[in-house]
Amino acid sequence: MKLYDELIARGLIAQCTNESEVAELINNGKATFYIGYDPTADSLTAGHALALIFMRRMQLAGNRPIILMGGATTLIGDPSGRTDMRKMLTYEQICANAEIFKGQMSRLLDFGEGGAEMVNNADWLLGLNYVRLLQEVGLCFSVNRMLAADCYKNRMEHGLSFLEFNYMVMQSYDFYHLYQTHGCIMQCGGDDQWSNILGGRELVRRKLDKEAHGLTLTLLVDGQGVKMGKTAGNALWLDPNKTSPFEFFQYWRNVDDASVVRCLKMLTFVPVDEIDAMPLSTAAEINGAKERLAYEVTAIIHGTEAAQQALATARELFTAGGVSENMPTTHLAADAFTGGGIAVCDLLVACGLAPSKGEAKRLIIGGGVSIDDRKITAFDEIIPHTDFGDGLIIKKGKKTYHRVVV
């Protein structure tokens, strides 16, 4: 199966321009393409995993990825998929985050000679003269067409700032610049970027009289249509110090039944034919497929050793009474205790099991929290310092275990 056909079979491609030409470029390993990232945090999240794995597939087939870091566009903020403005960061924060992103991407991509390349649009956007920019590209954009784009529609209802309105122009200029300087003929991204990608393609056509291409990836959603890769109020980070490999493993192990085949196809290198042949008629078979999914994705992101340990830990926890020396652990400092104890709500937040005291309270009231097999019923209960001993085991819901030691 040729690569483009495989991408289709895996459900990865949402939209593309001139499909026959795009397919030929990809299949022949001739596509120099880019995907843009605005480094708004100090780690990538599981929401980025799909595009990272896509880039790895493309590079293994001979295509050349360019990773564009939005050192300038992050200062503006992408309005796509947002109902509010993004938090503004300093340029120094943006550059530091970009370096972290590159380190995490290096697990999947080859940045050696002739391999993947990382560029920063601050290198060309920050030096532009605004009046000259308007003269150069302003006539290439129709305001009516821009306002009809999906990336602006949601923000229009809540108030679209002129700052954000410029985002499409900046992203389009990136494509125009990379086409000229790097021979980049295709931009890829999530399907929510389609309008921005078309803007860049049109700018290349009008300014250079050349044809560029665009391809969008299917957004990864769960059975309810909610974008995957987020936990309740928290991102699922690729940084193992922010989200442990075990917690990462457990996220994918616990996807809903309707999502497991889709995730196996989109996020792993398990052959499509093998996935299609998996028996999924019983609960045990579905759980086996989920375990395979969790292992494969964790191995891609964190390495085989981390995936094997996460798998062993999960099996110990759920077949041996919920105890494993490798389970996620939080070490509390002595100053976490007030008056010789700590409130259960504070304990859940400190362990990252709830994003806020309000959410912790809801979990407890809903009967979803146990400590050392004792159901917690009072959200204001104080756990004495002396109860910790060699450590307490917190259970959230049916499948989340966490050890706390002092």
C-alpha positions in Angstrom: 0.0 0.0 0.0 1.4 3.4 -1.0 1.8 6.0 1.7 -1.1 8.3 0.6 -3.4 5.3 0.4 -2.3 4.3 3.9 -3.0 7.8 5.2 -6.5 7.5 3.8 -7.0 4.0 5.2 -6.0 5.2 8.6 -8.5 8.1 8.5 -5.8 10.7 8.8 -6.6 13.0 5.9 -9.5 15.4 6.3 -9.0 17.7 3.3 -6.3 18.4 0.7 -5.9 20.5 -2.4 -5.4 18.8 -5.8 -5.4 15.3 -4.4 -3.7 13.5 -7.3 -0.7 15.8 -7.2 -0.5 15.7 -3.4 -0.6 11.9 -3.5 2.1 11.7 -6.1 4.4 14.0 -4.1 3.9 12.0 -0.9 4.2 8.6 -2.5 7.4 9.5 -4.2 9.0 11.0 -1.1 9.2 14.4 -2.8 7.2 16.6 -0.5 8.9 19.3 1.5 6.1 20.3 3.9 5.7 22.3 7.1 3.5 22.2 10.2 3.4 25.3 12.5 3.5 25.3 16.2 2.8 28.2 18.5 4.9 27.4 21.6 2.4 28.6 24.2 3.5 26.2 27.0 6.6 24.5 28.2 5.7 21.1 26.8 3.8 19.6 23.9 0.6 17.8 24.7 -1.1 14.6 23.5 -3.1 16.9 21.2 0.1 17.3 19.2 0.8 13.6 19.0 -1.2 13.0 15.9 0.7 15.6 13.8 4.1 14.4 15.2 3.3 10.8 14.3 2.1 11.9 10.9 5.4 13.8 10.3 7.3 10.6 11.3 5.4 8.6 8.8 6.1 11.2 6.1 9.8 11.4 6.9 10.3 7.6 7.0 8.9 7.6 3.4 11.5 10.2 2.3 9.5 13.4 2.6 11.1 16.4 4.4 9.3 18.0 7.4 9.9 21.6 8.4 8.7 22.5 11.9 7.8 26.2 12.1 7.9 27.7 15.6 5.7 30.7 15.9 8.0 33.1 17.7 6.1 36.0 16.1 2.6 34.5 15.6 2.5 33.4 19.3 2.7 37.1 20.1 -0.6 37.6 18.2 -2.5 34.4 19.1 -4.3 32.0 16.8 -8.1 32.5 17.1 -8.9 29.1 15.6 -11.1 27.0 17.8 -11.2 29.7 20.5 -13.9 31.7 22.1 -11.4 33.9 24.0 -8.0 35.5 23.4 -5.0 33.4 24.2 -2.6 34.3 27.0 0.1 36.6 25.8 3.7 35.5 26.5 7.0 37.3 26.4 9.4 36.6 23.5 11.8 35.0 25.9 9.2 32.6 27.2 8.3 31.7 23.6 11.9 30.9 22.6 12.4 28.8 25.7 9.3 26.8 25.0 10.4 26.3 21.3 13.6 24.7 22.5 11.7 22.3 24.7 9.4 21.4 21.8 12.4 20.6 19.6 13.8 18.3 22.3 10.5 16.4 22.5 10.1 16.2 18.8 13.6 14.7 18.5 12.2 11.4 19.9 10.2 11.0 16.7 12.0 13.0 14.0 15.5 12.9 12.6 17.0 16.4 12.7 20.3 15.3 11.2 21.8 16.5 8.0 19.2 16.5 5.3 16.5 15.6 7.8 13.8 17.6 9.6 14.5 21.3 10.1 13.1 23.8 12.7 12.6 27.4 11.8 11.2 30.4 13.7 8.9 32.9 12.0 10.3 35.6 14.2 13.3 35.6 11.9 11.3 37.1 9.1 8.1 38.5 10.6 9.4 40.7 13.3 11.5 42.7 10.9 8.7 43.5 8.5 7.7 47.1 8.0 3.9 47.2 8.4 3.1 49.6 5.6 5.3 47.7 3.2 3.7 44.5 4.3 0.3 46.0 3.5 1.5 47.1 0.1 3.1 43.7 -0.6 0.3 41.3 0.4 -2.7 43.4 1.4 -4.4 43.2 -2.0 -4.2 39.4 -1.9 -6.7 39.1 0.9 -10.4 39.6 0.7 -11.8 40.8 4.1 -15.2 39.3 3.2 -13.6 35.9 2.6 -11.5 36.1 5.7 -14.6 36.9 7.9 -16.4 33.9 6.4 -13.5 31.6 7.5 -14.3 29.1 10.3 -11.3 30.3 12.3 -12.9 33.7 12.7 -16.6 32.8 13.0 -16.5 31.7 16.7 -14.4 34.6 17.7 -16.8 37.1 15.9 -19.6 36.1 18.3 -17.4 36.9 21.3 -15.4 39.8 19.9 -12.5 39.4 17.5 -9.7 41.8 18.1 -7.8 43.4 15.2 -4.6 41.8 16.6 -6.1 38.3 16.0 -7.5 39.3 12.7 -4.0 39.6 11.4 -3.2 36.0 12.3 -4.2 34.6 8.9 -2.1 37.1 7.1 0.9 36.2 9.2 0.5 32.5 8.8 0.0 32.9 5.0 3.1 35.0 4.8 5.0 32.1 6.5 4.0 29.7 3.7 4.9 32.4 1.1 8.4 32.8 2.8 9.1 29.1 3.2 8.1 28.4 -0.4 10.7 30.9 -1.6 13.5 30.1 0.9 13.1 26.4 1.6 11.3 25.0 -1.4 8.4 24.2 0.8 5.4 23.2 -1.4 2.9 22.0 1.1 1.5 23.1 4.5 -0.1 20.6 6.8 -2.1 21.0 10.0 -5.2 20.1 11.9 -8.5 20.5 10.0 -9.3 23.6 12.0 -6.4 25.3 10.1 -7.9 24.8 6.6 -8.8 28.4 6.1 -5.3 29.6 7.2 -3.7 27.1 4.9 -5.8 28.1 1.9 -4.8 31.7 2.7 -1.2 30.9 2.3 -1.7 28.8 -0.8 -3.6 31.7 -2.4 -0.8 34.2 -1.5 1.8 31.9 -3.1 -0.3 31.7 -6.3 -1.0 35.4 -6.5 2.5 36.6 -5.7 4.6 33.9 -7.3 2.3 32.4 -9.9 3.1 29.0 -8.4 1.0 26.2 -7.1 1.3 25.2 -3.5 -0.6 22.5 -1.7 -2.4 22.1 1.6 -3.4 19.0 3.6 -5.3 18.9 6.9 -5.4 16.1 9.4 -8.5 14.7 10.9 -9.0 16.0 14.5 -8.8 13.2 17.0 -12.0 13.2 19.0 -13.6 10.7 21.4 -17.0 9.0 21.0 -18.8 12.2 22.1 -16.9 14.3 19.6 -14.7 15.9 22.3 -11.1 16.7 21.2 -8.9 14.0 22.7 -5.6 14.6 24.6 -7.1 16.5 27.5 -7.8 15.3 31.0 -10.4 16.9 33.2 -9.1 20.4 33.3 -5.5 19.5 32.6 -3.5 18.9 29.5 -2.0 15.5 28.9 1.6 16.6 28.6 4.4 14.8 26.6 6.9 16.0 29.3 7.3 12.9 31.6 7.8 15.2 34.6 4.4 16.8 34.0 2.5 13.7 33.0 4.2 10.5 33.9 4.5 7.7 31.2 2.1 5.6 33.3 -0.5 8.4 33.4 0.0 8.8 29.7 -0.4 5.1 29.1 -3.6 5.0 31.3 -5.2 7.8 29.3 -5.1 5.8 26.1 -5.9 2.5 28.0 -9.1 4.2 29.1 -10.4 5.6 25.8 -14.0 4.7 25.1 -14.8 1.5 23.2 -15.9 3.4 20.1 -12.5 5.1 19.8 -10.0 2.3 20.1 -9.9 1.2 16.4 -9.7 4.8 15.2 -6.9 5.6 17.6 -5.0 2.5 16.7 -5.1 3.5 13.0 -4.3 7.1 13.5 -1.7 7.0 16.3 0.2 3.8 15.8 2.3 1.9 13.2 0.3 -1.3 13.7 -0.6 -2.4 10.1 -4.1 -1.5 9.0 -4.9 -5.1 8.0 -3.9 -6.3 11.5 -6.1 -3.7 13.2 -9.0 -4.6 10.9 -8.6 -8.3 11.8 -8.6 -7.7 15.6 -11.5 -9.6 17.3 -13.5 -7.0 19.2 -16.7 -8.9 20.1 -16.1 -9.3 23.8 -15.1 -7.0 26.7 -11.8 -8.9 27.1 -11.0 -8.5 23.4 -11.7 -4.7 23.5 -9.6 -4.3 26.6 -6.8 -6.2 24.9 -7.0 -3.7 22.0 -7.0 -0.8 24.4 -3.9 -2.2 26.1 -2.2 -2.5 22.7 -3.1 1.0 21.8 -1.7 2.4 25.1 1.5 0.5 24.8 2.1 1.5 21.2 1.5 5.2 21.7 3.5 5.3 24.9 6.4 3.5 23.2 6.3 6.1 20.3 6.3 9.1 22.7 8.3 7.9 25.7 10.3 4.9 24.4 9.9 1.1 24.6 11.3 0.8 28.2 8.9 3.3 29.6 6.0 1.6 27.8 6.9 -1.8 29.1 7.1 -0.4 32.7 3.8 1.3 32.3 2.2 -1.9 31.0 3.6 -3.9 33.9 2.5 -1.3 36.4 -1.0 -1.3 35.0 -1.3 -5.1 35.1 0.0 -5.1 38.7 -2.5 -2.4 39.8 -5.5 -4.0 38.2 -4.8 -7.6 38.8 -3.0 -7.6 42.1 -5.2 -5.5 44.4 -4.1 -2.0 43.3 -0.5 -1.9 44.6 2.6 -1.4 42.6 6.0 0.1 43.4 6.0 1.9 40.1 2.7 3.6 40.5 2.6 7.4 40.1 3.8 9.0 43.4 3.7 12.4 44.9 6.1 13.4 47.7 4.6 16.0 50.0 6.8 18.4 51.9 6.2 19.0 55.6 4.9 22.5 55.0 2.0 21.0 53.1 0.4 20.2 56.4 -1.4 22.7 58.6 -2.1 21.9 62.2 -0.8 18.4 61.7 -3.0 17.4 58.8 -4.1 18.2 55.2 -7.6 18.5 53.8 -8.6 15.9 51.3 -9.4 18.5 48.6 -5.9 20.0 49.0 -4.4 16.5 48.8 -6.1 15.7 45.5 -5.0 19.0 44.0 -1.4 18.5 45.2 -1.3 15.1 43.6 -2.7 16.4 40.3 -5.8 14.2 40.6 -8.0 17.3 40.5 -7.3 20.7 38.8 -9.0 22.7 41.6 -10.6 22.3 45.0 -14.0 22.7 43.4 -13.4 19.7 41.1 -12.0 17.8 44.1 -15.1 18.5 46.1 -17.3 17.2 43.2 -15.3 14.0 42.9 -15.7 13.3 46.7 -19.4 14.1 46.8 -19.8 11.8 43.8 -18.2 9.0 45.7 -15.2 8.8 43.4 -12.4 9.0 45.9 -11.0 6.3 48.3 -7.9 6.4 50.5 -6.4 3.1 51.5 -9.6 1.4 50.4 -11.7 3.7 52.6 -14.4 5.7 50.7 -14.1 9.4 51.4 -17.5 11.0 52.0 -16.7 14.4 53.5 -14.9 16.9 51.2 -13.6 18.8 54.2 -12.1 15.8 56.0 -8.6 16.3 57.3 -6.0 13.5 56.9 -3.6 13.6 59.8 0.1 13.6 59.1 0.5 10.5 61.2 -1.8 8.5 58.9 0.7 8.6 56.0 3.3 6.2 57.5 5.0 4.6 54.5 2.5 6.2 52.2 -1.2 6.3 51.4 -2.9 5.0 48.2 -5.5 7.3 46.7 -8.0 5.8 44.2 -9.9 8.1 41.9 -12.7 6.4 40.1 -12.2 2.8 39.1 -8.8 3.0 37.3 -6.7 5.8 38.7 -4.3 4.9 41.6 -1.8 7.3 43.2 0.7 6.9 46.1 1.4 9.8 48.5 4.4 9.8 50.7 5.8 12.5 53.0 
